[in-house]
Amino acid sequence: MSNDNKKEGVYKIGINWYPGHMAKTKREIKEKINLIDIIYEVIDARMPISSKIKDIDELIKDKPRILIMTKYDLCDKKETDKFISYYEGLGYKVVAVDLANNANNKNVKKVLDLSESVSKELNEKRKSKGLKPRNLRALIIGIPNVGKSTLINRLVGKKAVGVGNKPGLTKSLSWIRINKDIDLLDSPGILWPKLEDQYEARILAIFSSIKEEILNKEDLALFAIDILVKLYKEKLEERYNIKVDNLTSIEIIEEIAKKRGAILKGNNIDYEKAYLLVLNDIKNNAFKEITLDRLK
């Protein structure tokens, strides 16, 4: 990127990330979908549109589903609640879940209660056909780093799967016993083959649903600054003790660098350090209660 583009706050980013394991996961889900009774579709409450798998209906057919919004404790509830109402208006059963260590698991229980009602209906049908009752089979599905593993541990009530802050921790489909009545098919995080909406692609990148190594940190940091100025200017100013009125995104980066000591020899700005500082602050939830999607 040229210095002229930096001064104008221009950014351009192209994201095309669809690893082989994602295609394999989709194939395996299609092969097993007839075994599944209910879908736990997991999205991130901070990005309720961007984190929703675009071609999910092709995978799960007409199976009953619960739309689970994770990380509700980290979102801007005023904005995210608009999405809850929107999805409920479309007929979804929506459950918002906090994933913090000390979170109240009331809504996790709601997921289990909704599942129980599906299980009851399933086994009533089996009984009418002279079949024995069986466990409910659920599939949990979502994009990378949306909190599926943490949610599973909450559902089980103990650590059943590993948890990390990077995409790609879960590598293959695997069955997990949630309780005596529910068997859960865990799946790796998946995206769709082409990220055509560049706004959504950047949001996914900001919240680490796309591996950081493949991204241009400069472009992404400038985008992050722009969206924070637009949606949460006061939070940005408070975080870095700066004023952003009439400043371009690159000038804001420079002000942040000065405040946080991202300075090279000769009193030059360490842009790389400043970019990482902003991106890591978002990744590590230094900006409390933010939701970066908006209903149009």
N, C-alpha and C positions, 0 to 999 in steps of 0.2 A: 504493500500500500504506500502511495506517495505521501509526502508531507502535506501537500495541498489537500488530499483526501482526508487526512487526519484532522486538519484544521476545520474542515466542513462537517466533521462528524459522520463521514460516509463509511459504510461497511458493506461488505458483500461476502457471503459465505455460502458454500455449496456443501451439502451433506448427503452422502450416498453410502449408507452403512447397513448392510444386510448380510451378516456372516452366515456361513453355511449351516451352523447349528440351528439358526432360526428357521431356515427352510426345512430342515430335518424335523424340528419340533412341530411345525405345522403339519407335516405329513403324518407324524405319529399321532397327533391329536385327531386328525381326520380318521385315522384307522381305528382309534379307540372311542370315538364320540358316541357310538351306539351303546357303549357300556355305561355312559354317564347319565345321571338323573338330574343334576343341577349344576349350574355354573356359578362360581364366585368370580365375577369380573372386577378386577382391582384397578382403580385409578387413583391418582395423586390429587388430594384436595387443593393443592396449590396450582394445579394445571388441569382442571377437570375436562377440558376439550383436548388439549395437546397430548395428554397421557392416555387417551382412549384409543384402543386398537381400531384402526379404520376398517379393516376387513374382517372383524371378529364374527359378524353374523354368518359369513361363509363357513366359518370353522365350527360354530356351535349349533347351527341349524336353529330349531325352534325350542331348544331346551329351556326350562325355567331358569331364571338367573337372579342373582342378587348383585346389585352394583355397589361395591364397597369402596368408599372414599377414605383412603388411609391418610395419615399425617394431618388429620383435621386440627390437631393441636398447634400446627405450624402455619395454618392458612389464615387469610383474612376472612373471618366467618361471615361478615356482611356480604362479601362478594360470592364466596363459595355457596352460601345458602341459596343464592339466586339459581345456581346450577342444580342444587338439590331439588328445588321446586320445578325447574325446567325438566329434569329427567323424570321426576315423579309424574309430571304432566304427560310425558310420553309413555307412561305405564310401567316404568321401572320400580322395583322395590329397592330403595336406596338406604344404605346404612353408613353413617360417618363414624370413623374409628380413630381414636388417639393411639399412637404407638409409643408414646413416652414410657419410660420404665415404671413410673409411678401412676400411669394412667388408670382411670376407672374403666373396668372391663364391661360395663353395663351394655354397651353397644356390641361388643363381641358376643355377648350372650344373645343379643337380638339376632345375630347371624345364625346362631345355633337354633334359636326358636323358630325362625323362618324355615330353616332346613328341616326341622322336626315336622312341620306341617306338610312339607312336600313328601317326607318319608312316610307319614301316616297315610296320605292319599295313595302313594305308590303301593304300600302293603295292603291297603284295602282292595285295590284292583287285583293284586296277586291272590289274595284270599278268595275273591269272587271267582277266580279261575282255578281254584284248588291248589294253588302254589303256596309254599312256605314263605314267611316274611324273610327279608334279607336287609343287610345294611344299605343305607343310602350311599351312592357313589357320587362324589362331588369332584369337579375339576376347578382348580384355581388358575387363573390366567391373567396376565398383565404385561406391561412393558418392563424393561430392565430397571432395577433400583426403585421400584414403586412401593416396596415394603411387604412383598408377599411372604418372605421368610419370617419376618417379625410377626406378621399377622397369624401365620400358621402356629408359631410358638404360643401366641395368645390363645388361639383356639384350643390347642392341646393342653395348655396350662403348664407347660414346661418347655425347655429347649429341645425341639425335635429336629430343627435344621439350622445350619450355619447362617449367620447374619453378617453383612458387610455393607460398606458405603460406596461400593463400586458395582457397575453392571457386570453380569456374567458369572455370579457366584454359583447359581444353580445351573448344572450342565446338562441334565437329562430328566426325562419324566420318571417319577417315582411315587409309589403309593405310600401313604402315611395314615396310620389309624388315629383319627381325631378323638373319638370316644367309642363306646361300645356299639353305637348306632351309625357312625359315619366313617367311611373310608374316603380319603382325599387323594386325588392325583395331582401332585405338584408338578409344575412345568417351568422351564427356563423362561426368562423374560424374552418377549418377541416384539419386533416392530413390523412395519409393513414395507414391502420391497422398495418403494420410492417415496421419499419425503418431499412431496411436491410443495407443501405450504412451508415456506422458509421461516415464517414467524414461529410456527409450531416447532420446526426443527431446532431453532435456536433455544426455545424454551426447554425442550428436551435436553439440550446440551447443557444449559445453565444448571439444571437439577440433576446432572450426571446420569441421565438415562442413555446417553451416548458416550462412548469412551473418549476421555479428554485428549488422548494422544493424537487423535485423527483431526483435531480442530485447530484453527488458527486462533490463538489466545487473544490476539489484538482485536480481530473482528468481533469475537464473542464478548469481550470486555466492553467494547464500545457500544454494542447492542444492549448489554446489561445496564450500562449507565443510562442510555436513552430511555429504556423502559422504566427504570427506577425514577428518573426525572418526571416522566409522564404520569406514572401511577402513584409513586410514593416519594415525592420530592422531600418532604419533611423528614422521613426516615433516613434518606440518603444524607441530608445535611446534618442531621443529628449524629449519625454514625461517624462521620469524618470531620465534624466541626467545621463545615465550609458553607458558603452560599453559592448556589448554582445558577441564579438568574443571569440571563444573557451570556452564559458560557456554552461553548460547544462541548461535545462529549470528550474530545481529546483534551480540552482545557480543564475539564473537571478531573480527568485522570491526572493531569499535572498538579492540580491543587491537592488531590489526595496523596500523591507521591511526596509533596512537600510536607504535608501534615504527618505522614507516617514514615518519613525518613528513607524513602525509596530514591536515594540520590547517589550518583556515581561521582568519581573524581572530577574536579573541575566544576562542581555544582551542577552537573547535568542530570536530567531526569532519568531514572532507571525504569523505563516504560514496562519492560518485561515483568519486573517485580511488582509494579503497580497494577498491571493487568491481573496477575495471579492473586494479588491481595483482594481485589474486588470479587473475582470469581470464587475464591475460597471462602470469603465472607458469606456469599449467598449459599454455597454448598454446605457450609457449617452452621447455617441458620442464624447468622449474626443479625440479619434483618428479620425481626419477629413479625408474624402475622401478615404475610404477603401472599397474594394470589395473582398470578401473572396473566391468566386468561380472562377474557371478558365476553359476555353474551352480546351478540351484535343486535 
